């Protein structure tokens, strides 16, 4: 009897801590879209937004970027619906940037954005 009371107490605590019942909801990876970029000197600020992340919190947002020979990544300081990140200093030329967002279900990438670093 003593063990069954302890078990009942533990189950009651676990049920109280579980929050709302979301068992009937389907989680999905986030949907992300590129917003654009601004170039100042030889550094670009890349911008994107998460249009949805149903039933799962954002864990990370950022950009893969580069050109024909360069592949780099920059992460947003915080995983938020609207996010941005800066590139490192780049040489003059045309570059691509691919926004991504990750939640507890998966990672999604958006369409490729293009930007240009002008020659000085």
N, CA and C of each residue as an Amber inpcrd file, in Angstrom:
protein
   360
   0.8220000  -1.1940000   0.0000000   0.0000000   0.0000000   0.0000000
   0.8620000   1.2530000   0.0000000   1.9500000   1.1850000   0.7980000
   2.8360000   2.3450000   0.8960000   3.4350000   2.6890000  -0.4670000
   3.8420000   1.6620000  -1.2180000   4.4370000   1.9010000  -2.5310000
   3.4230000   2.4420000  -3.5290000   2.1950000   1.9720000  -3.4330000
   1.1790000   2.4610000  -4.3580000   0.8450000   3.9250000  -4.0800000
   0.9020000   4.3520000  -2.8170000   0.6840000   5.7680000  -2.5080000
   1.8190000   6.6220000  -3.0600000   3.0490000   6.1430000  -2.9550000
   4.1880000   6.8740000  -3.5200000   4.0650000   6.9680000  -5.0400000
   3.6810000   5.8680000  -5.6580000   3.5100000   5.8560000  -7.1010000
   2.4020000   6.8180000  -7.5200000   1.2980000   6.8110000  -6.8100000
   0.2030000   7.7270000  -7.1010000   0.6500000   9.1770000  -6.9480000
   1.4190000   9.4680000  -5.9100000   1.9340000  10.8190000  -5.6900000
   2.8470000  11.2450000  -6.8400000   3.7470000  10.3680000  -7.2620000
   4.6740000  10.6890000  -8.3570000   3.9120000  10.9180000  -9.6530000
   2.9430000  10.0800000  -9.9480000   2.1510000  10.2600000 -11.1630000
   1.3620000  11.5600000 -11.1370000   0.8500000  11.9400000  -9.9770000
   0.1210000  13.2010000  -9.8430000   1.0440000  14.3800000 -10.1210000
   2.2640000  14.3300000  -9.5890000   3.2410000  15.4040000  -9.8180000
   3.6000000  15.4810000 -11.2990000   3.8550000  14.3490000 -11.9260000
   4.2030000  14.3420000 -13.3460000   3.0690000  14.8900000 -14.2000000
   1.8550000  14.5310000 -13.8870000   0.7070000  15.0330000 -14.6500000
   0.5530000  16.5390000 -14.4740000   0.8170000  17.0420000 -13.3010000
   0.6830000  18.4810000 -13.0380000   1.7750000  19.2770000 -13.7460000
   2.9240000  18.6870000 -13.9610000   4.0480000  19.3940000 -14.5770000
   4.0520000  19.3110000 -16.0970000   3.2110000  18.4980000 -16.6620000
   3.2770000  18.2670000 -18.1010000   2.6760000  19.4010000 -18.9220000
   1.9420000  20.3210000 -18.3470000   1.3590000  21.4220000 -19.0990000
   0.1540000  20.9650000 -19.8910000  -0.1550000  21.7080000 -20.9650000
  -1.3300000  21.3670000 -21.7510000  -1.0800000  20.1300000 -22.6130000
  -2.1370000  19.4230000 -22.9190000  -2.0460000  18.2170000 -23.7340000
  -1.9800000  18.6260000 -25.2020000  -0.8360000  18.3670000 -25.8370000
  -0.6620000  18.6950000 -27.2490000  -0.4580000  17.4290000 -28.0670000
  -0.8770000  16.2890000 -27.5150000  -0.6300000  15.0090000 -28.1740000
  -1.3430000  14.8830000 -29.5140000  -2.4270000  15.6000000 -29.7090000
  -3.1570000  15.5190000 -30.9650000  -2.6280000  16.4480000 -32.0460000
  -1.6240000  17.2640000 -31.7410000  -1.1040000  18.2280000 -32.7020000
   0.0960000  17.6510000 -33.4420000   0.2360000  18.0160000 -34.6900000
   1.3370000  17.5530000 -35.5280000   2.4370000  18.6090000 -35.5620000
   3.6510000  18.3090000 -35.1010000   4.7390000  19.2700000 -35.2120000
   5.3270000  19.2560000 -36.6290000   5.8350000  20.3900000 -37.0630000
   6.4290000  20.5190000 -38.3880000   7.7320000  21.3020000 -38.2760000
   8.6470000  21.1120000 -39.2370000   9.8280000  21.9740000 -39.2720000
   9.3920000  23.4030000 -39.6130000  10.2470000  24.3790000 -39.3520000
   9.8610000  25.7720000 -39.6140000   9.8070000  26.0810000 -41.1070000
   9.1300000  27.1540000 -41.4270000   9.1320000  27.7040000 -42.7770000
   9.8730000  29.0270000 -42.6980000  10.8480000  29.2230000 -43.5650000
  11.6870000  30.4160000 -43.4990000  11.7400000  31.0770000 -44.8720000
  11.8730000  32.4030000 -44.8800000  11.9380000  33.1740000 -46.1230000
  13.0080000  34.2470000 -45.9980000  13.7500000  34.4440000 -47.0570000
  14.7320000  35.5190000 -47.0980000  14.0500000  36.8550000 -47.2530000
  14.5720000  37.8630000 -46.5650000  14.0070000  39.2140000 -46.6400000
  14.8950000  40.1020000 -47.5050000  16.2060000  39.9500000 -47.3900000
  17.1300000  40.7520000 -48.1780000  18.4380000  40.9580000 -47.4530000
  19.2310000  41.8660000 -47.9800000  20.5110000  42.1710000 -47.3300000
  20.9190000  43.5940000 -47.6430000  21.7540000  44.1240000 -46.7760000
  22.3490000  45.4360000 -46.9900000  23.8570000  45.2660000 -46.9200000
  24.5410000  46.0030000 -47.7730000  25.9970000  45.9220000 -47.8330000
  26.5730000  47.2570000 -47.4090000  27.4800000  47.1930000 -46.4460000
  28.2140000  48.3790000 -46.0050000  29.6920000  48.0440000 -46.0780000
  30.3850000  48.6810000 -47.0050000  31.7990000  48.3750000 -47.1900000
  31.9470000  46.9690000 -47.7420000  32.6620000  46.1180000 -47.0150000
  32.8490000  44.7430000 -47.4700000  32.1820000  43.7210000 -46.5370000
  31.1440000  44.1720000 -45.8130000  30.3720000  43.3020000 -44.9250000
  28.8930000  43.4230000 -45.2920000  28.2160000  42.2820000 -45.3560000
  26.7800000  42.2790000 -45.6550000  26.0020000  41.8780000 -44.4060000
  24.8710000  42.5480000 -44.1990000  23.9360000  42.1470000 -43.1530000
  22.7910000  41.4200000 -43.8390000  22.6350000  40.1410000 -43.5270000
  21.6320000  39.2840000 -44.1480000  20.4000000  39.2330000 -43.2640000
  19.2110000  39.2630000 -43.8760000  17.9570000  39.3110000 -43.1160000
  16.9840000  38.2660000 -43.6360000  16.2570000  37.6260000 -42.7020000
  15.2510000  36.6300000 -43.0620000  14.1860000  36.5820000 -41.9760000
  13.1210000  35.8240000 -42.2280000  12.0730000  35.6660000 -41.2250000
  11.5210000  34.2470000 -41.2670000  11.0690000  33.8080000 -40.1140000
  10.4050000  32.5120000 -39.9870000   8.9180000  32.7800000 -40.1040000
   8.2940000  32.2110000 -41.1190000   6.8700000  32.4680000 -41.3310000
   5.9900000  31.5240000 -40.5280000   6.5390000  30.3650000 -40.1270000
   5.8030000  29.4740000 -39.2310000   6.7530000  28.4570000 -38.6040000
   6.4050000  28.0300000 -37.4130000   7.1110000  26.9610000 -36.7070000
   6.0950000  26.2830000 -35.7980000   5.1370000  25.5590000 -36.4040000
   4.0170000  25.0230000 -35.6310000   4.4310000  23.9760000 -34.6010000
   4.0290000  24.2280000 -33.3750000   4.1590000  23.2810000 -32.2700000
   5.5920000  22.9140000 -31.9120000   6.5510000  23.7520000 -32.2580000
   7.9340000  23.4950000 -31.8870000   8.6870000  24.8220000 -31.8500000
   9.4190000  25.0620000 -30.7760000  10.1580000  26.3130000 -30.6080000
  11.3810000  26.3590000 -31.5090000  11.7390000  27.5650000 -31.9340000
  12.9530000  27.7490000 -32.7340000  14.1860000  27.4880000 -31.8870000
  15.1670000  26.8220000 -32.4700000  16.4140000  26.5310000 -31.7680000
  17.5910000  27.3080000 -32.3460000  17.5790000  27.5260000 -33.6730000
  18.7100000  28.2030000 -34.3010000  18.2750000  28.7910000 -35.6400000
  18.8230000  29.9450000 -35.9710000  18.5830000  30.5870000 -37.2580000
  19.9120000  31.1230000 -37.7740000  20.0660000  31.1670000 -39.0760000
  21.3010000  31.6900000 -39.6310000  21.3120000  31.6320000 -41.1470000
  22.5250000  31.7240000 -41.7030000  22.7050000  31.7700000 -43.1440000
  23.9490000  30.9780000 -43.5330000  23.8480000  30.2350000 -44.6210000
  25.0170000  29.6930000 -45.2990000  25.2840000  30.6660000 -46.4400000
  26.5310000  31.0500000 -46.6240000  26.8250000  32.0140000 -47.6790000
  28.1900000  31.7320000 -48.2810000  28.4240000  32.3290000 -49.4450000
  29.7130000  32.1440000 -50.0990000  29.6470000  32.5010000 -51.5740000
  30.5920000  31.9290000 -52.3250000  30.6360000  32.1110000 -53.7770000
  31.1330000  30.8050000 -54.3930000  31.7470000  30.8610000 -55.5710000
  32.2010000  29.6370000 -56.2420000  33.2160000  28.8480000 -55.4230000
  34.0270000  29.5280000 -54.6610000  35.1160000  28.8500000 -53.9460000
  35.0210000  28.9720000 -52.4270000  34.0610000  29.7120000 -51.9240000
  33.9820000  30.0050000 -50.4970000  32.6630000  29.5090000 -49.9270000
  32.7160000  28.7680000 -48.8100000  31.5070000  28.3050000 -48.1210000
  31.6350000  28.6490000 -46.6420000  30.7370000  29.5330000 -46.1700000
  30.7770000  29.9860000 -44.7750000  29.3830000  29.9330000 -44.1660000
  29.3250000  30.1010000 -42.8470000  28.0540000  30.1380000 -42.1300000
  28.1120000  31.2500000 -41.0950000  26.9940000  31.9260000 -40.9220000
  26.8550000  32.9050000 -39.8600000  25.5150000  32.6620000 -39.1780000
  25.5070000  32.7090000 -37.8620000  24.2980000  32.4340000 -37.0920000
  23.7510000  33.7170000 -36.4900000  22.4350000  33.7820000 -36.3820000
  21.7850000  34.9040000 -35.7060000  22.0710000  34.8060000 -34.2120000
  22.1680000  35.9650000 -33.5690000  22.4400000  35.9940000 -32.1300000
  21.3380000  35.2770000 -31.3520000  20.0930000  35.4080000 -31.8030000
  18.9510000  34.7500000 -31.1580000  18.0630000  34.1260000 -32.2190000
  17.4760000  33.0000000 -31.8900000  16.5260000  32.3480000 -32.7880000
  15.1610000  33.0000000 -32.5990000  14.8600000  33.9730000 -33.4380000
  13.6020000  34.7150000 -33.3590000  12.9080000  34.7000000 -34.7160000
  11.6600000  35.1530000 -34.7530000  10.8920000  35.1450000 -35.9900000
  11.5660000  35.9940000 -37.0610000  12.0240000  37.1720000 -36.7160000
  12.8000000  38.0040000 -37.6390000  14.2450000  37.9640000 -37.1670000
  15.1600000  37.5540000 -38.0430000  16.5490000  37.4220000 -37.6210000
  17.4840000  37.9630000 -38.6910000  18.6800000  38.3040000 -38.2500000
  19.7020000  38.7920000 -39.1680000  21.0710000  38.3790000 -38.6320000
  22.0520000  38.4200000 -39.5120000  23.4270000  38.1110000 -39.1350000
  24.3490000  38.7640000 -40.1460000  25.5580000  39.0410000 -39.7120000
  26.5360000  39.6800000 -40.5980000  27.5440000  38.6640000 -41.1210000
  27.9970000  38.9210000 -42.3360000  29.0680000  38.1200000 -42.9070000
  30.3980000  38.5960000 -42.3410000  31.4350000  37.8470000 -42.5730000
  32.7710000  38.3450000 -42.2660000  33.1500000  39.3170000 -43.3830000
  34.3200000  39.9460000 -43.2940000  34.7810000  40.8330000 -44.3650000
  35.0220000  40.0110000 -45.6200000  34.4710000  40.4960000 -46.7350000
  34.5430000  39.7550000 -47.9910000  35.2670000  40.5440000 -49.0670000
  35.8530000  39.8340000 -50.0040000  36.4660000  40.4530000 -51.1840000
  35.3590000  40.9250000 -52.1220000  35.6960000  41.7960000 -53.0540000
  34.7170000  42.2530000 -54.0420000  34.2290000  41.0680000 -54.8600000
  32.9360000  41.0590000 -55.1860000  32.3740000  39.9900000 -55.9940000
  30.9320000  39.7010000 -55.6470000  30.3750000  38.7090000 -56.3300000
  28.9800000  38.3140000 -56.1350000  28.9310000  37.1030000 -55.2080000
  27.9890000  37.1280000 -54.2530000  27.8660000  36.0810000 -53.2470000
  26.4210000  35.6220000 -53.1360000  26.2420000  34.3890000 -52.6560000
  24.9140000  33.8630000 -52.3590000  24.7400000  33.7710000 -50.8450000
  23.4990000  33.7590000 -50.4070000  23.1680000  33.5370000 -48.9990000
  21.8930000  32.7010000 -48.9520000  21.9040000  31.6530000 -48.1200000
  20.7450000  30.7780000 -47.9730000  20.3070000  30.8100000 -46.5070000
  19.1740000  31.4420000 -46.2130000  18.6770000  31.4720000 -44.8350000
  18.2070000  30.0850000 -44.3900000  18.3880000  29.7900000 -43.1040000
  17.8630000  28.5500000 -42.5520000  17.3240000  28.7960000 -41.1490000
  16.4100000  27.9180000 -40.7400000  15.8550000  27.9530000 -39.3840000
  15.6890000  26.5150000 -38.9150000  15.9350000  26.3070000 -37.6260000
  15.8380000  24.9700000 -37.0450000  14.9500000  25.0140000 -35.8170000
  14.0470000  24.0350000 -35.7140000  13.2730000  23.8560000 -34.4930000
  13.4700000  22.4200000 -34.0140000  12.6670000  21.9640000 -33.0770000
  12.8400000  20.6290000 -32.5270000  12.5310000  19.5090000 -33.5030000
  11.9000000  19.8100000 -34.6320000  11.5230000  18.8000000 -35.6100000
  12.5450000  18.6970000 -36.7340000  13.0880000  19.8250000 -37.1830000
  14.0280000  19.7810000 -38.2870000  14.5340000  21.1510000 -38.6880000
  15.3040000  21.1590000 -39.7630000  15.8920000  22.3800000 -40.3130000
  15.3440000  22.6030000 -41.7090000  14.9860000  23.8480000 -42.0080000
  14.4870000  24.2140000 -43.3290000  15.3300000  25.3500000 -43.8810000
  15.5930000  25.2890000 -45.1790000  16.3270000  26.3590000 -45.8630000
  15.3830000  27.1000000 -46.7950000  15.6560000  28.3810000 -46.9880000
  14.8490000  29.2120000 -47.8880000  15.5390000  29.3000000 -49.2460000
  14.9120000  30.0320000 -50.1450000  15.5010000  30.2540000 -51.4650000
  16.7810000  31.0740000 -51.3520000  17.6360000  30.9310000 -52.3320000
  18.9230000  31.6240000 -52.3700000  18.7230000  33.1100000 -52.6240000
  19.4300000  33.9160000 -51.8380000  19.4870000  35.3610000 -52.0570000
  20.8750000  35.6710000 -52.6300000  20.9820000  36.7440000 -53.3760000
  22.2650000  37.1460000 -53.9530000  22.6040000  38.5750000 -53.5090000
  23.8890000  38.8270000 -53.3030000  24.3340000  40.1810000 -52.9980000
  25.7260000  40.3830000 -53.5830000  26.0990000  41.6360000 -53.7010000
  27.3870000  41.9560000 -54.3130000  28.1860000  42.8960000 -53.4200000
  29.4590000  42.5730000 -53.2590000  30.4010000  43.4520000 -52.5690000
  31.1240000  44.2380000 -53.6400000  30.9720000  45.5650000 -53.6350000
  31.5850000  46.3700000 -54.7030000  33.1000000  46.4720000 -54.5350000
  33.7810000  46.6760000 -55.6420000  35.2320000  46.9110000 -55.6090000
  35.4650000  48.3170000 -55.0940000  36.5140000  48.4640000 -54.2840000
  36.8220000  49.7900000 -53.7130000  37.4430000  50.6990000 -54.7220000
